[in-house]
Amino acid sequence: MARWWAEFVATAEPEELDYFRAAIRKFGEPALDLGCGAGRILIPMLAEGFDIDGSDVSADMIAEARALAAKNGFSPGLTVEPTYELDLPRKYRTIYMCGVFGIGGRREHDREALRRAYRHLEPDGALLIANHWFPYGEGDEQRWARWLPGHRADIPRDWPSEGERRTASDGDEIEMFFRLGDLNPLLQRETLQMRARLWHGGQIVKEEAHDLHENLYFSQEILLLLEGAGFRDVAVEGGYTGQPAAPDDGMAVFVARRPV
């Protein structure tokens, strides 16, 4: 699974890189990529010369990030920790979480993750919760309709007969299968189920299966959680525009400051 992300989901969009580059320059270094995965944003920021560390719950993802960093001549501080157990020796001027807030499935963990991020910030430092999609945000009316009673009979869907299959850099092939396993509007939680197959020489040599639980948050909930963790002067920006979010924005960035 980590190899798939490292090989095929490794390229950040230009607007993402522009945004984080500007944010680190504005709020300062050192910076922490919290939930860095295989280094999709971390590695380009290192290439920019920023003093930046990374942390992720997946040891496999961190191994991929470390290998990619070493390949490019970098040696960042990389740790394997869930966000709610973050305990690092450094303080940071900028901490960002890109597309990872809510993953893990327990709201008390999300609350603790924000408290831990707060403790790791220097006074007047900033936490950015970026690439946060609201439950209605992807413009898929059928997906949003599943929140209504009687609209979830097709969950979980059948697994597709064939997955998305790509050739890795070493010639192996990785095949991925995805399906929505559960959606609970009362808990505001969904489960994405994933299966991975590793092909070598035309044969399946390894298979993995994972469930990814994600808490679904609306804007006002996140604002309350940030306030409860001690943050102040929180801005909600629409996408990567740097401008205030509008009602029709499906994705937002929350920028929260630790008081001086």
C-alpha positions in Angstrom: 0.0 0.0 0.0 2.8 2.4 0.9 4.6 1.6 -2.4 1.5 2.5 -4.3 1.3 5.9 -2.6 5.1 6.5 -3.0 5.1 5.6 -6.7 1.8 6.8 -8.0 0.4 9.4 -5.6 3.8 11.1 -5.1 3.4 14.3 -7.1 1.9 17.3 -5.3 -0.2 19.7 -7.3 1.6 23.1 -8.1 -1.0 25.1 -6.2 -0.4 22.9 -3.1 3.3 23.5 -3.3 2.9 27.2 -3.9 0.6 27.4 -0.9 2.8 25.6 1.6 5.9 27.3 0.3 4.2 30.7 1.0 2.9 29.5 4.4 6.2 28.4 5.7 7.8 31.7 4.5 5.0 33.6 6.3 4.9 31.8 9.6 8.5 30.6 9.8 10.7 27.6 10.4 11.2 25.0 11.5 8.1 23.3 10.0 6.5 20.0 10.6 4.6 17.9 8.0 2.2 16.1 10.3 0.9 13.1 8.5 3.5 13.3 5.8 2.9 9.9 4.3 5.5 9.0 1.7 6.7 12.6 1.4 4.5 14.0 -1.3 4.8 17.6 0.0 7.7 17.1 2.4 10.3 16.2 -0.3 9.6 19.3 -2.5 9.7 21.5 0.6 13.1 20.0 1.5 14.2 20.8 -2.1 13.3 24.4 -1.5 15.8 24.4 1.4 13.2 24.6 4.3 14.0 23.2 7.7 11.2 20.7 7.9 10.5 17.4 9.7 7.9 14.7 9.0 5.7 12.4 11.1 3.3 9.7 10.1 1.4 6.8 11.8 2.6 4.4 9.1 6.1 3.0 9.4 5.9 1.8 5.8 5.1 5.3 4.6 8.0 6.8 6.7 10.3 4.2 5.2 9.3 5.3 1.7 9.7 9.0 2.6 13.2 8.3 4.2 14.3 6.4 1.1 13.1 9.2 -1.3 14.7 11.9 0.9 18.0 10.0 0.9 17.9 9.6 -2.8 17.7 13.3 -3.2 20.4 14.0 -0.6 18.2 15.0 2.3 18.1 13.7 5.9 15.1 15.2 7.6 13.8 14.2 11.1 11.2 11.5 10.4 9.2 9.8 13.1 6.5 7.1 13.3 3.7 8.4 15.6 0.0 8.8 15.4 -0.9 12.5 15.5 -2.6 12.1 18.9 0.6 10.7 20.4 2.9 13.4 18.9 5.9 13.8 21.2 8.9 15.4 19.5 11.9 17.3 21.0 11.5 20.3 18.7 9.1 23.3 18.7 7.9 24.5 15.3 6.8 27.8 13.8 4.6 26.1 11.2 2.8 22.8 11.4 0.6 21.6 8.6 -1.8 18.6 8.2 -2.7 18.0 4.5 -5.7 15.8 4.0 -5.2 13.8 7.2 -7.4 15.4 9.8 -10.1 13.0 10.9 -8.4 9.9 9.6 -8.3 7.2 12.3 -12.0 7.1 13.2 -12.0 8.3 16.8 -13.0 11.9 17.6 -11.2 11.9 20.9 -8.0 11.2 19.0 -8.7 14.1 16.7 -9.1 16.4 19.7 -5.9 15.2 21.2 -4.1 15.6 17.9 -5.0 19.3 17.9 -3.8 19.6 21.5 -0.5 17.9 20.7 0.0 20.2 17.7 -0.6 23.2 19.9 2.0 22.1 22.4 4.6 21.7 19.6 4.1 25.2 18.3 6.1 28.2 19.3 4.1 31.2 20.5 2.5 32.9 17.5 3.2 29.8 15.4 0.5 28.5 13.0 -1.3 25.2 12.5 -2.7 24.6 9.0 -5.4 22.0 8.5 -5.3 21.8 4.7 -7.0 20.0 1.9 -10.0 19.4 4.2 -13.1 18.4 2.2 -16.5 18.9 3.7 -18.9 16.0 3.5 -20.8 17.8 0.7 -17.7 19.2 -0.9 -16.8 17.0 -3.8 -19.8 18.0 -5.9 -21.1 14.4 -6.0 -24.9 14.6 -5.4 -25.2 10.9 -5.2 -22.6 10.7 -2.5 -24.2 13.5 -0.5 -27.6 11.8 -0.9 -26.3 8.8 1.0 -26.7 10.8 4.2 -30.5 10.6 3.7 -32.5 7.7 5.2 -33.0 4.9 2.7 -30.1 5.9 0.4 -27.4 3.5 1.8 -28.7 0.1 0.6 -25.7 -0.2 -1.8 -23.1 0.1 1.0 -20.9 -1.8 1.0 -20.7 -2.2 -2.7 -19.4 -5.3 -4.3 -15.6 -5.4 -5.0 -14.8 -4.7 -8.6 -13.6 -7.8 -10.5 -10.4 -5.9 -11.6 -8.6 -3.2 -9.8 -6.4 -0.3 -10.9 -3.1 -2.0 -11.9 0.2 -0.1 -12.5 3.8 -1.0 -13.1 6.2 0.1 -10.4 9.7 1.4 -11.0 11.3 -2.1 -10.3 9.0 -3.8 -12.8 6.6 -5.3 -10.3 2.9 -4.5 -10.7 0.6 -3.2 -7.9 -3.2 -3.6 -8.2 -5.5 -1.6 -6.0 -9.2 -2.0 -5.2 -11.3 0.6 -3.4 -14.8 0.6 -2.1 -17.0 2.5 0.4 -17.4 0.1 3.3 -19.7 2.1 5.6 -21.3 5.5 6.1 -22.8 6.4 9.4 -24.4 9.9 9.4 -25.1 9.8 13.1 -21.5 9.3 13.9 -20.4 11.3 10.9 -17.9 8.6 10.0 -17.2 6.7 6.8 -15.0 3.6 6.1 -13.0 3.2 3.0 -11.9 -0.3 2.3 -8.8 -1.0 0.3 -7.1 -4.1 -1.1 -3.7 -4.3 -2.7 -2.1 -7.0 -4.8 1.6 -7.3 -5.6 2.3 -9.0 -8.9 5.7 -10.4 -9.9 6.4 -12.4 -13.0 2.7 -12.5 -13.8 1.8 -14.0 -10.4 0.2 -12.6 -7.2 2.9 -12.8 -4.6 1.4 -10.7 -1.8 -2.0 -9.3 -0.8 -3.0 -6.7 1.8 -6.4 -5.4 3.0 -7.0 -2.2 5.1 -9.9 -0.3 6.4 -9.5 3.5 6.6 -11.9 5.1 9.1 -12.5 8.8 8.7 -14.5 11.2 10.8 -16.4 13.7 8.7 -16.3 17.3 9.9 -18.1 20.5 9.0 -16.5 23.9 9.3 -18.1 25.0 12.6 -17.1 21.7 14.3 -13.4 22.3 13.4 -13.6 25.8 14.6 -14.9 24.6 18.0 -12.2 21.9 18.2 -9.4 24.5 17.5 -10.8 26.9 20.1 -10.9 24.0 22.6 -7.3 23.2 22.0 -6.3 26.8 22.7 -5.9 28.2 19.2 -7.0 31.8 18.4 -7.4 34.0 15.3 -8.6 31.1 13.1 -9.1 31.8 9.5 -11.0 29.6 7.1 -9.7 29.8 3.5 -11.3 28.5 0.4 -9.1 25.9 -1.2 -5.5 27.1 -1.7 -6.6 30.6 -2.6 -5.6 32.3 0.6 -9.0 34.0 0.5 -11.9 33.6 2.9 -14.0 30.5 2.3 -17.4 31.0 0.6 -20.5 28.8 1.1 -20.0 26.9 -2.1 -16.3 26.0 -1.4 -16.1 22.3 -0.9 -12.5 22.2 0.4 -10.9 24.6 2.9 -7.7 25.3 4.8 -8.0 26.3 8.4 -5.2 28.5 9.6 -5.0 28.7 13.4 -2.5 30.6 15.6 -1.1 29.8 19.0 -1.3 33.0 21.1 1.9 34.8 22.1 
